Amino acid sequence: MNNMNQMMKQVKKMQEQMLKAQEELGTKTVEGTSGGGVVTVQVNGHKQVQAINIKPEAVDPDDVEMLQDLVMTAVNDALAKAEELANADMGKFTGGMKIPGLF
């Protein structure tokens, strides 16, 4: 019975550490870029877009599709980096196992 209590304490401690790590992900940011840096997107560890910066030279009224592609590429780059950040931070607790709904 003592081993069970010890194990439950360890599980509770791990859950608290995981919750703290998830909260901290919201304060960390990554940046995605496209077009050699003419479009940059900042995303936090919760995969929420925090900022989009577009340099004037990226804006061509005659080629809106190119700007749309640049923004999409930068957003996807930032989201991929946010995913890597979350996997690295939370992987400490899951041993690299992907647990649906956890992060």
ABEGO torsion letter per residue (X at the ends): XAAAAAAAAAAAAAAAAAAAAAAAAAABBBBBBBGGGABBBBBBAAGBBABBBBBAAABBAABAAAAAAAAAAAAAAAAAAAAAAAAAAAAAAAGGBBBBGAX
